[in-house]
Amino acid sequence: MNATDILHSLLGAGRETEIVEFKEARTKYDFDKLGEYYSALANEANLRGKDRAWFIIGVADDGTVVGTEYGLAPGILDKVKNDLSQSLSPRQAFREIHEIQMEGKRVLLFEITAAPRGVPLAWRGHYYGRRGSSIGALDLEKFEAIRGQAVYADWSQESCEGASLDDLDPEALLKARTQYEIKNPRLSEELRTWDDAEFLRKAGLLIKEKLTRAAIVLLGRKEAERLLSPSVATISWILKGARGTEEDYQHFGPPWILNSEEAFWKIRNIRFRHMPDGSLFPLEIDKYDAWVVREALHNAIAHQDYSLCSRIALVEFPDRIVISNAGSFIPASVESVIERDAPESRYRNDHLCKAMVSLNMIDTIGSGIKKMFRIQRDRLFPLPDYHIGDKQVAVSILGHILDPHYVQQLTRISDLPLGDVILLDKVQKGIRIEKDDAKRLKSMGLIEGSYPRVHISSSVATISNQKARYLHNRGLDVEHYFHLVQEHIRHFGSITRKEADELLLPKLPDILDDHQKQSKIHNILTSMVRQNLIENRGSRRYSRYHFAQNSHS
């Protein structure tokens, strides 16, 4: 159907709709308003399962053709098309601008591409929608409806066009068979009778005689990554020095059933000794638990949003590793995954997840993260830290031990659920927890302090041999600080604010930040002046405190 026939069809409807807008605009039209309409019409086309919408200049609201002189100057329509794309997010431009004659009058048909699946279209940072023929902000229900499309569109299940069995790595296929047999020992005899195609069908990687994208990601030859374009299937190992500088790197493409292991072996997983509580003999232990790291890396592969065309990162720091993948975190929270003993109702790459389970690459769906936390707890290491953003999920795995007495005695004596151990682990790391969680832990006598500056309570400190740390977090009595200042003046005749900082800062609680410590010192000196213990004989800017003349110090 040509543009003239399309216009006849749209005019035949006799009215504007959510995906059709008429404008007279005989000579000019506001550029910013045009962008708003583009966003609204593109989003509405997406929601209605249409591949395009129409913005028509030269037609009145009632469908009467009035004609327009808008965009007559040479090159002006191309400029509008280019300039408008600069402020659309994601960047998009009119599919075409059709210039036709209708009833002897010039009419412009702006052909608008529907917003991409799962991605609402914004104009200058704002999302627009339609209610009938009216334009306004895209309401939350519609916004979430578009965003939700990305969740249900399983990228990994789609056929990989142009791929054949020759694009699979023979060594990867052999590894896949071995792992499938380990996972399904009852099928060992039958497995030996399957050819490659039958095996791939059973593993869910060959559907309707076509290889899936999951098959290429897991088993494809290195060169087969091009078949996934524009998506990317790359794990980047990056080594960072003590100052955060990049010291080394290497990229790993398919087949990930082999190369994810190669990426893991790049990590410098040294062994070191520590003395468990109650033991006379040192225990040798790896810096990182191999199962935990592999599970985290394979989770990143399973849950990567490949439509974002981003790499999976495995960054090694001196004291930790950070594994990150593109895409949002679909469960409500990490805590909800830990508490629930059932799989999620949906996954971004459900097909890929199931294939990785069948090939023994990830634990039973839904239990892997919980097992990671349990292993770290049993090793007396810090628990994994998840950092969740709109378009990225990262997990940090620390390579050093917290005070073994704390975790060991606390879990043994208190018999706390894993969820509470996770909360206390955050308190140890200085990570803020929710107010309700803090209130509950405080009622149990596990933490103290005023929210959000909470710390391990005295009862826990007694159990876990952390009395010194508890006292340092709580701070000393204010009279002790008074005494320190007075002793300094007694020996040196006076004390400046700078000298007071040098004297008191090391004595203040670690729970306070630098600004709070400075305020604390100011309050100590001010309180001493008000109690007539000291007086400032310097200026307000350059304070120098002496004993007050009628002080008995």
N, C-alpha and C positions, 0 to 999 in steps of 0.2 A: 504494500500500500504506500503510495507516494504522499508527500506532505499535503497536497491539496485534498486528497481523499481523506486523510486523517482529520484535517480541519472540518470538512463537510460532516464527518462522523461526530466530532466533538460538538459542533454547532447543532447537530440534529438532536442531541440530548436536551438542548434548550436551557441548560443551567450550568453553573459552576459546581464542582464537586471538591472533595478533599485532594484530588490529584489533578484538577484542571482549574486554572485561574485566568480570567479575562481582564485585560486592562486597556483603557482607551489610549492614554499616553500619546497624544497626537504628535508632540515634538520632543519631549524628554521624559525621563523617569528617574527617580531617586535611586542611586547605585546601592546604598546601604539597604534600602527596602527590597531591592532585587535579591540581595544576598539572603535576607530573612525568608523571602518566599522560596528561594532555592532550598534552604534547610528544611522548611516546613513540608514542601511538596515531596522532596526526596524521602523524608522520614515516613510520610503517609503512604507513599508508593511501596516502601519496604513492608509496612504493616499490612498492606492489602495484597501482598504477594505479586505486585506488578513490577516490571523491570524498568518502568519509566513514568514520568509525570510531565505535564505541559504547562508552561507559562506563556500566554499568548498576548501580544501587544497589537492593538489595532482593532479590538473587538470590545464593545460595551458589555456591562454586566448582564444585560438581558439577551446577549448573543447577537446583537446588531453589529454588522461590520461597518466600522467608521474609518479605518485606515490609519496609518501613522507615518511620520517622517523621522521617527527615532532611529538613530544609527545610520543615517544616510552618508555621512562623511566617510571617505575611503579609510579602511582599516579600523574603524571605530568598534565594530562588533567583535573583531579578533582581540582588540585591546580589552573590551569588557569581559570576554571569555577568559583571558589570561589573568587580569587583575582580580576577578572574582575568585578564581581558584586559589589565590594566595591566602585568602582569609577563611577558606572552608577547611574544616578538620573532621575526618581525614581529607587531604587535598583531593579535590574533584572538580571537574569542569563540565560545562554543558556538553552533552553527547554531540549535539549539532544545533546550529541556529538556522532554521529554514526561512527563507525570504520568498513569499509567494504573492500572487495577485488573486484577489477574490472580489468579484463584483466590480472590477476595475480599480480596486483599492489595494494598497500595499499592506500586508500583514506579516508579522514576525512570529514564528513558532519556536520557542526556546525548549528544546528537548532535554529533560532533566533525568539523569540516571538515578535510580533508586539508591538509598543509603545501603552500604554493604551489610551483609548478614552480621548481626551481633554488634554493629558499631553505629550508634546514632550519629547523624551528621550535624555539626555545629557551625554557625556563622559567627565569627569573631568571639568564640568562646561560649556562645549561648545556643541552646537547642530550641528549635521552633517546631510547631505542629499546627494542625488544622482541626477545627470543629465546624463541620459543614464548609462554608466558604470563608469563615473567619480565621484569621491567623493569630497565634499567641504562643506562649511558652509551651514546650512539649511537656505534657503532664507526666507525673512520676510513673503511672501505670503503663503508659506507652513507652516511656524511656526504658523501664525494666523489661518490657516485652521484647524490645529490640535487642537489649543486652543479653537476654536469656537465649536468643537464637544461637549464639556462639557456643553455649553449653551443649546444646542438643545436636549440633552439627559435628559429627565425629570425623574429623580430618583423617584419622588413621585408618578408617574403614573404606575410604574411597579407593577405587581402582587406580593403580599407578599406570597411566596411559603409556604405551610403548614398552613396558617392562616385560621381560620373558625370564624363563628359568636360567638362561645364560647370564643374566645380570646378578645372580646370587653367587656368593662366595662359597666354594666347595668346603673349605675348612669350617666356615660358619654353619653350614648345613649339617656337617658331622657333629659339631658341638651341640647344635639344637637337638639332634636326635638323642644324643647322650643325656642331655638335661631333661628331655621329655620322658625318657625311660626312668630316670631317677624320680621324677615327679609322679610317674604312672607305672610303677613296677608290674602291676597286673597285666599290662599290655606289652610286656617285653617280647614275648614270642610273636605276637601279631605284628609288632612294629618292624620286625625284620623282614616281613613280607611286603611292606609298603614301598612303592617307588617314591621318588621325591615329591611328585605332584600329590599323591595320596597323603603323604605325611604332612604336607603344607595345608591340605584341606582339613585334616584332623586338628592341626594346630591353629586353625582359623586364619591362616595367612594367604590362602588362595580361595577366592569366592567367585563362583560362576566362571571358573577357569581363568580368572585374572588375578594377578598379584596385587595385594593391597599396599598402601604406603607403609603400613606397619612392617610388611615383609622386607621392604627395601631398607627401612631404618635399622632393623635388627639383623638381617642376613645379607643385605646387598653388598656387592663389590664396592670398593672405594669410588670407582668411576660412576656408579649408579646414582650417586647423590644428585647428579644433574637432573634426573628424572623427577625429583621432588620440587624443582624450581617453580616459583620463587621462594618456597620454604627452604629452611636451612636445617641440616642434620649434622651439627658440629658440637663436640665437647672441647672447650678450651681450658687446658691446664695452665695456670699462671702462678709462678713463684714470686712472692713478695719478700723483700728484705725487712730488716727491723725498722727502717724508716719509711716503709711503704713503697719503696722503689721496686720496679719490675726487674727481676734478675734473670728470669728464664721463662719460656712458654713453649707449648706444643699443642697442635690441633688434632683432634681425632674424629674422623668421619665414620660412616658405616664400614663394616658390619658391627653394630654396637654390642652384639652378644660376645664378641671378641675384644673390641677396642675399648669398651668401658673398663674392662679389666686392665688393659694397657694404661689407661689414664690413672687408674687407682695405683698402679705400681710406680708412677712418677712421684707419689707422695713419700717424703722421707719419714718413714714410720719407725723411728728409733725405739729401742727398749731402754727402760730405766728402772731403778730399784726404789722401793719405798717400804717402810716398816709398818705392816698392819697392826692395828690395836691389839694388844695382848700377846703379840708374837715376838720371839727372840730372833727370828730369821727374816732377812729381807726377801721381798717378793719382786720378781722381775715381771714387768708388764709392758705391753706395747703402748706407745703414745696414743694411737688411735685403734679402736676395735675394728677389725676388717669387715665384719658383718654390718656394723652400724654405718660405716662409710659407703659400702656398696649399696646398702638399702637406700641411703639418702641420694646417692647418684642415680640409681635406677628409678627412684621415685621422680626425680627431676626429668628423666627421659619419658616416663609414663605420663606425666602431667604437664609437660611443656605445651604451650600454645604455639603450635608450629605456624599458624597463620600470621603471627607477628614477625616471622622471618628473623629470629634472634638465635644466638648461640646459648648453649648451656655452659655455665662457667664453674670451674673447679679451681678456686683460688686458695693457695697454700701460704699462710702467714707463719711466722716463727712459733706462735703459740696456739694456732687454731687453723681449721680449714673452713671455707665458706662455699657452699654449693648453691647455685641459684638457677632458676629457670623462669622463662617468660610466661606470663599469664596470671590471672587472679587465683586465689585459694578458694575453691568451691565450697568446702565445708564451712560451717559457721565460724569455727575457730579450731586451733590445735587442741585445746582443752576438750572440746566436744568430741573430737576423734578419740582422744585418750579414754574418755568416760564411757563411750559407746563400744560395745563388743560386736557390732554389726557393720557390714560394709555401707558406704554411701549409697544413696538411691540412684545417683547418676555420676558419671565421670566425664571429663572433657574428651579423653581418648579411651572410651570404654573398650573398644576392639583391641587397641594396643595393650591396655592393662591386662586383659584376659590372656592375650598371647604371651605376655611376659610371665604371668603366673604359670601357664602351662609349660614354659621353657625354664622354670625354676629361677627366674631372674629377680622376681620380687616375691615377698611373702604373701600369704593369702590376703586378698584385697581387704583392706580395712584394719589389718592388725600390725602392719609393718612399723608405723610410727610409734605405736604403743610399745612394741618390743624394743625399739631403739632406746626409749626412755628407761625401760627396765634394765637393759644391759648397762647403760651408763650409770644408773643408780647402783647396780650390783658391783660395778668396778670402782665405786666411790669417786667417779669423775663428775664434773658438772654436767647437768642435763643439756640436751640440745636447745639452742635458742632459735626460734622462728621469727623472721622479719617479713611481714606480709604487706604488700602494697597492691595497688589496683592492677598493675601490669607485671609484677614480679614477686616471686616467693624465694626467700633465701633461708638456708639453715646453717647455723654456725655450730661446729663441733670443737670444743676446747680440748687441748692436748696436755692439760696439767690437772693435778688433783686438788680438790678443795680439802679443807681440813678433814681427814678421814674420821676423826672422832665425832665430828658433827653429824655426818650422814650415817655412819655406822651405828652410833649409839641412838640417834634419833629414830631411825627406822626400826631398830631392834626393840627399844624400850616403848616408844609411843605407838608402834604398829600403825603408822599413818597410811591412809590411802595414797596411791600414787599422785592423785590430783593435788593433795595437800603438800606432798614432798616437792612437787613442781613449784608451788607457790613459795615455799620456803627457800627453794633454790634461787628463785628470782630475788627474794629479799637479800640473800647472801651476795648476789651480784649487783645489788643496787638498782634493780629494775622495778619500776613502779607497778604495783598490783592494784586491782580494782578495790574501791573503798569498802564494798560489802565483804570481799574476801579478807581484807585487812581486819575488819571488825570481827569476823568469825574467828580468825587465827588469834586475835588479841583476846577474845573471850575464852579461848582454849589455853591461854597462857603461853603461847608460842612466840609472840612478838610483842614489842613495846614501842612507845614513841607516839608522837602526834602525826596522823596521816597528812601528807604522804611520806614523811620522813620516819619510816618505821625501821626497826632493827630487831635482831634476835633478842628474845626476852632473857631475863636473868635465869629463869628456870631451865631454859634450853641451854644457856651458856654453862650452867653448873653440870648438866648432863654431858655436854660435849666438850668440856675442857676449854671453853672459850670465855672464861671469866674476864681475862684481860681485855679482850676485844669488846666485850659487853660494856665494861667500865669506860673504855675509850669512846665508844659510840654514845653512851649516856652523857659523858662529860663529868668533870669534877664539880664539887660544890663551889658556889660563887665565892665563899670565904677563902677557899684555897687560892683562887686567882687574885683576890685582894692581897693575900699574904705574899704571893710572888712579886707583885708590884711594889709592895712596901719593902721587901728585902732588897730589891734592886735599888730603890731610893736610899735605903740605909747604907748600902755599900758605895754608891756612886754619886750621891747627893741629889740626883734628879733622874727623870726618865722622859724621853721624848716619845711621840706617838710611834715613830719608826722603831725605837727600841722596845716599846711595848708590843708591837707586832712580832718582832723577832723573839721576844720572850714567851708570848702567849700562844701564837699560832700553832706551834707543835703540840701544845697541851689541849687544844680544842678538839671536840668530837669529829671523827671522820665523816659522820653522817651529814655535817654541814658543808655547803659549798663555799667557795672563796668569798663571795659577797656576804653570805651569812656569817662567816667567821669575822670579817671586818666589822660588821654591825655588832657582833657580840663583844668585841674588844671595845668599841665605842661605848656600848652600854655599861661595861664594867668600869671604865674610867669615869663616865658620867655619874654612875651610882656612887663611886668613891668620893667624888667632888661634893655631891649632894649630902653625903653623910659626914662631910667636913673631915675626911681622912687625908685628902690631898687637895692641892689647888694648882691652877694653871697660871704660871707666871710668864708664859710666852704669849704669843698671839693666837687668834683662832686658827690661823692657817699653819703656824709653826708652834705647836703646843710643846710646852716643857713643864712637867708636873714636879712639884716639891711637896713635902709634908705641909699640911695646913698649919698656920702659926699656932693655933690653939689645939692642934692634934697631940694626942699622947703616944703616938707611934714611936 
